[in-house]
Each structure stands twice: as C-alpha cells, then as structure tokens.
Amino acid sequence: MAAIGLVSSIADAALAIDFGRKGFATKGKAEEGRVLYEEGIALAMSSFKEAQSTADPHILILVEYTFLTQELQFCHEKDKNSRNSLTQAIQNFDDAFLVLEIVEDKNNYKFVDKSHPRYKDYRVGVYPKDSFHVACSSHKTRIKNMLRTPGVDPIEKDLLEQRFSNLSTAQSGYIEKQKKVMEK
C-alpha cells in the first residue's frame, strides 16, 4: 500500500478506536463500541506493521504523525495533559520531517553534523542526535509510559508495542541515511 493508503487507513483506524471508546461509555452501546474499538485496533495494527515492513523512516513517522494528529483531534478539550503531550509529539515530528529532507543532501547535512557536540549525549553512535532522533526517542518514552499504565486493554498494549517497534525501525533506517550521507 502506498503512503497515502497507509495514512488513510491510520485515520480510519483512529476514528474507529475513538468511536469505540465513546461507545463503551454509552448505555446500551458497549457491545457495538467494543466491536468498533477492536476493528480500529486491528486496522491500526495492520497499517503500522505494513509501514514497518517498508523500513522507510519517512513513511514510519508519517503514519505515527497521522495517528497522533487524529488522537489530538479526538482528545477532550479539558484533558490538558494529554493535549499538551500530543501537541509536543506532533511538533517534534514536524522537526523530524524537516531534518529528513536535510539528511538527503551531504552539503546541507554537514552543517547539522558540525552543529552537534561530539559528546556522546548529543550523538547516536557517531551520528548527530538531531531532531529526528529526538522526536523518536521522546515518543518512545511517551509510549513506554502508556504501556506502564494499569488497565490498558491488552490489544491496545499490542498496538503500543508495535508503534514503539516502528519508531526503533525508523531510527535504524534514519541512521542508514546518516551513514550514507556522511560517507560521501
């Protein structure tokens, strides 16, 4: 499936998950809500796995970004903590998209390399820990925290673990891009 198809599937999945969750809370709609929720989780899982199979950092963060923007859209306006967390994650991925363009060009990327200290806290191996790595690492921490939350549905935990794995795959693919541009 092309990137646009994955984005569409992720948006549909997030919508089904949200409607399902809202159905849980509606008297007489719990069973219908559960079905929608499970269908949404299954569609999201399938889409995230397909994205991972591409090993393309751009596609991997694009599907995660889409899921996050949908979650923010459905997030209750009074839930300030979740809204702030989602907004920060989206902003981090906005920065990651920018550096993804830069890493394709040796002439531009050498400035990124020179702008990051050589100290290990600012490096992933020998490569700069730029905004792509920061976005992935921060979001992986966010997902780990969600995985630790008691009462999270087991199928949702599976989805969270898949999303976590996708971010690791995205970083590995991105390191390959860094390696390629730095060796030129």
C-alpha positions in Angstrom: 0.0 0.0 0.0 1.3 3.4 -0.9 1.9 6.0 1.8 -1.4 7.8 1.1 -3.2 4.5 1.6 -1.5 3.9 4.9 -2.3 7.4 6.1 -5.9 6.9 5.2 -6.0 3.5 7.0 -4.5 5.1 10.1 -7.0 7.9 10.1 -9.9 5.4 9.7 -8.4 3.2 12.5 -8.1 6.2 14.9 -11.7 7.2 14.2 -13.0 3.6 14.8 -10.9 3.4 18.1 -12.3 6.7 19.3 -15.9 5.9 18.4 -15.4 2.5 20.1 -14.2 4.1 23.2 -17.1 6.5 23.3 -19.4 3.6 22.7 -18.1 1.9 25.9 -19.4 4.8 27.9 -22.8 4.9 26.3 -25.6 2.9 27.9 -26.7 0.1 25.5 -23.8 0.7 23.1 -21.0 -1.1 24.9 -21.0 -4.1 22.6 -21.1 -2.0 19.5 -18.4 0.1 20.9 -16.2 -2.9 21.7 -16.6 -4.1 18.1 -15.6 -0.7 16.6 -12.7 -0.4 19.0 -11.4 -3.9 18.1 -11.8 -3.2 14.4 -9.9 0.1 14.8 -7.1 -1.6 16.7 -6.9 -4.4 14.1 -6.7 -1.9 11.2 -4.2 0.3 13.0 -2.0 -2.8 13.8 -2.1 -3.9 10.2 -1.2 -0.5 8.9 1.6 0.0 11.4 3.0 -3.4 10.5 2.8 -2.6 6.8 4.6 0.7 7.4 7.3 -1.1 9.4 7.8 -3.6 6.5 8.9 -0.6 4.3 11.7 0.3 6.8 11.3 3.8 5.3 11.8 6.4 8.1 9.6 8.9 6.3 6.6 6.5 6.0 7.1 5.3 9.6 6.9 8.7 11.1 4.2 9.8 8.7 1.9 7.1 9.9 2.7 7.8 13.6 2.2 11.5 13.0 -1.2 10.8 11.4 -2.2 8.7 14.3 -1.1 11.4 16.8 -3.0 14.2 14.9 -6.1 12.1 15.0 -5.7 11.4 18.7 -5.3 15.1 19.3 -8.4 15.8 17.2 -10.5 13.4 19.3 -8.9 14.4 22.7 -11.3 16.1 25.0 -10.5 19.8 25.3 -10.4 19.6 29.1 -7.7 16.9 29.0 -4.9 19.4 29.1 -2.1 16.9 29.9 -2.9 14.6 27.0 -3.4 17.6 24.7 0.0 19.1 25.7 1.7 15.7 25.3 0.2 15.1 21.9 0.9 18.6 20.7 4.6 18.3 21.8 4.9 15.0 20.0 3.4 16.5 16.8 5.8 19.4 17.0 8.8 17.1 17.5 7.7 15.1 14.4 7.3 18.4 12.4 11.0 19.0 13.2 11.9 15.4 12.3 10.3 15.8 8.8 12.5 18.9 8.2 15.7 17.1 9.0 14.6 14.1 6.9 14.8 16.4 3.9 18.2 17.7 5.0 19.8 14.3 5.5 19.4 13.6 1.8 22.0 16.3 0.9 25.6 16.0 2.1 26.2 19.7 1.7 23.4 20.6 4.0 23.8 17.7 6.4 27.5 18.5 7.1 26.2 21.6 8.9 24.0 19.5 11.1 26.9 17.3 12.0 29.1 20.3 12.8 26.3 21.8 14.9 26.1 18.9 17.4 28.8 18.4 20.0 30.9 15.3 19.8 30.0 14.4 23.4 28.1 11.1 23.5 24.8 12.6 24.9 24.5 14.5 21.6 25.3 11.5 19.3 23.7 8.3 18.3 26.9 6.3 17.8 29.0 8.7 15.7 26.0 10.5 14.1 24.3 13.7 15.4 21.3 13.2 17.6 19.3 15.6 15.6 15.6 16.4 15.7 14.7 13.0 14.0 16.3 11.1 16.9 14.9 13.5 19.5 11.4 13.0 18.1 11.6 9.2 18.1 13.3 8.9 21.5 10.8 11.3 23.1 7.9 9.5 21.6 9.3 6.1 22.6 9.4 7.3 26.2 5.8 8.5 25.9 4.7 5.1 24.6 6.7 3.3 27.4 4.8 5.4 29.9 1.5 4.4 28.3 2.5 0.7 28.4 3.1 1.0 32.1 -0.4 2.4 32.7 -2.6 -0.1 34.6 -5.8 -1.1 32.9 -4.8 -0.6 29.3 -6.6 -3.1 27.2 -4.2 -6.0 26.1 -4.9 -5.4 22.4 -4.1 -1.7 22.8 -0.9 -2.7 24.5 0.0 -4.8 21.5 -0.6 -1.8 19.3 1.5 0.4 21.5 4.3 -2.2 21.3 4.1 -2.2 17.5 4.2 1.6 17.4 7.3 1.5 19.7 8.9 -1.0 17.4 8.1 1.1 14.4 10.0 4.1 16.0 13.0 1.9 16.5 12.9 0.8 12.9 12.5 4.4 11.8 15.6 5.3 13.8 17.6 2.4 12.3 16.6 3.5 8.8 17.5 7.1 9.5 20.9 6.1 10.8 21.4 4.3 7.5 20.6 7.6 5.8 23.0 9.5 8.1 25.7 6.9 7.4 25.2 7.2 3.6 25.4 11.0 3.6 28.4 11.1 5.9 30.4 8.6 3.8 30.0 10.5 0.6 
